[in-house]
Amino acid sequence: MDTKKCIHEDQIKPLPKKDITVCEDCIKTGDTWVYLRQCLTCGHVGCCNSSKNKHAQKHFDKTNHPIMKSVSPEETFTYCYIDDVYLDK
């Protein structure tokens, strides 16, 4: 059985703790979101792919920052876009 691994964990940066309750990009346009994701390279917060604007995905497409974590209370996962794998974080 082949198990996929993430080879981008070295791009995870220590980020200051902050209370994350909004999609930074949706707030600028007056839109709403479903769940929130935080980039573990720069700290940007965007909405998930179930949201209309998919700002977390757009952030990855623009920056190539590979790893994000869910910052929604009901979710606890970390994901690498490039390797398409969930991490144990």
Contacts in CASP RR format, 6 or more apart in sequence:
PFRMAT RR
TARGET T0000
AUTHOR 0000-0000-0000
METHOD contacts of the structure
MODEL  1
MDTKKCIHEDQIKPLPKKDITVCEDCIKTGDTWVYLRQCLTCGHVGCCNS
SKNKHAQKHFDKTNHPIMKSVSPEETFTYCYIDDVYLDK
4 83 0 8 1.000
4 84 0 8 1.000
4 85 0 8 1.000
5 83 0 8 1.000
5 85 0 8 1.000
6 66 0 8 1.000
6 67 0 8 1.000
6 80 0 8 1.000
6 82 0 8 1.000
6 83 0 8 1.000
6 85 0 8 1.000
6 87 0 8 1.000
7 83 0 8 1.000
8 66 0 8 1.000
8 67 0 8 1.000
8 80 0 8 1.000
8 82 0 8 1.000
8 83 0 8 1.000
9 67 0 8 1.000
9 87 0 8 1.000
11 40 0 8 1.000
11 41 0 8 1.000
11 65 0 8 1.000
11 66 0 8 1.000
11 67 0 8 1.000
12 40 0 8 1.000
12 41 0 8 1.000
12 67 0 8 1.000
12 89 0 8 1.000
13 40 0 8 1.000
13 41 0 8 1.000
13 42 0 8 1.000
13 43 0 8 1.000
15 38 0 8 1.000
15 40 0 8 1.000
15 43 0 8 1.000
20 36 0 8 1.000
20 38 0 8 1.000
20 45 0 8 1.000
20 71 0 8 1.000
21 36 0 8 1.000
22 33 0 8 1.000
22 36 0 8 1.000
22 45 0 8 1.000
23 31 0 8 1.000
23 33 0 8 1.000
23 36 0 8 1.000
23 45 0 8 1.000
23 46 0 8 1.000
23 47 0 8 1.000
23 51 0 8 1.000
23 53 0 8 1.000
23 55 0 8 1.000
24 44 0 8 1.000
24 45 0 8 1.000
24 46 0 8 1.000
24 55 0 8 1.000
25 46 0 8 1.000
25 47 0 8 1.000
25 53 0 8 1.000
25 55 0 8 1.000
25 58 0 8 1.000
26 32 0 8 1.000
26 33 0 8 1.000
26 46 0 8 1.000
26 47 0 8 1.000
26 51 0 8 1.000
26 53 0 8 1.000
26 55 0 8 1.000
29 53 0 8 1.000
31 52 0 8 1.000
31 53 0 8 1.000
32 51 0 8 1.000
32 52 0 8 1.000
33 46 0 8 1.000
33 47 0 8 1.000
33 48 0 8 1.000
33 51 0 8 1.000
33 52 0 8 1.000
33 53 0 8 1.000
33 55 0 8 1.000
34 47 0 8 1.000
34 48 0 8 1.000
34 50 0 8 1.000
34 51 0 8 1.000
35 47 0 8 1.000
35 48 0 8 1.000
35 50 0 8 1.000
35 51 0 8 1.000
35 70 0 8 1.000
35 72 0 8 1.000
35 75 0 8 1.000
36 45 0 8 1.000
36 46 0 8 1.000
36 47 0 8 1.000
36 48 0 8 1.000
36 56 0 8 1.000
36 70 0 8 1.000
36 71 0 8 1.000
36 72 0 8 1.000
37 45 0 8 1.000
37 46 0 8 1.000
37 47 0 8 1.000
37 48 0 8 1.000
37 56 0 8 1.000
37 68 0 8 1.000
37 69 0 8 1.000
37 70 0 8 1.000
37 71 0 8 1.000
37 79 0 8 1.000
38 44 0 8 1.000
38 45 0 8 1.000
38 46 0 8 1.000
38 68 0 8 1.000
38 69 0 8 1.000
38 71 0 8 1.000
39 45 0 8 1.000
39 56 0 8 1.000
39 59 0 8 1.000
39 60 0 8 1.000
39 63 0 8 1.000
39 65 0 8 1.000
39 67 0 8 1.000
39 68 0 8 1.000
40 65 0 8 1.000
40 67 0 8 1.000
40 68 0 8 1.000
40 69 0 8 1.000
40 78 0 8 1.000
41 63 0 8 1.000
41 65 0 8 1.000
41 66 0 8 1.000
41 67 0 8 1.000
42 63 0 8 1.000
42 65 0 8 1.000
44 59 0 8 1.000
44 63 0 8 1.000
44 65 0 8 1.000
45 71 0 8 1.000
46 55 0 8 1.000
46 56 0 8 1.000
46 59 0 8 1.000
47 53 0 8 1.000
47 54 0 8 1.000
47 55 0 8 1.000
47 56 0 8 1.000
48 54 0 8 1.000
48 56 0 8 1.000
48 70 0 8 1.000
48 72 0 8 1.000
49 56 0 8 1.000
49 57 0 8 1.000
56 68 0 8 1.000
57 81 0 8 1.000
59 65 0 8 1.000
60 66 0 8 1.000
60 68 0 8 1.000
60 81 0 8 1.000
64 82 0 8 1.000
66 80 0 8 1.000
66 81 0 8 1.000
66 82 0 8 1.000
66 83 0 8 1.000
67 78 0 8 1.000
67 79 0 8 1.000
67 80 0 8 1.000
67 81 0 8 1.000
67 87 0 8 1.000
68 78 0 8 1.000
68 79 0 8 1.000
68 81 0 8 1.000
69 77 0 8 1.000
69 78 0 8 1.000
69 79 0 8 1.000
69 89 0 8 1.000
70 76 0 8 1.000
70 77 0 8 1.000
70 78 0 8 1.000
70 79 0 8 1.000
77 86 0 8 1.000
77 87 0 8 1.000
78 86 0 8 1.000
78 87 0 8 1.000
78 88 0 8 1.000
78 89 0 8 1.000
79 85 0 8 1.000
79 86 0 8 1.000
79 87 0 8 1.000
80 86 0 8 1.000
80 87 0 8 1.000
END
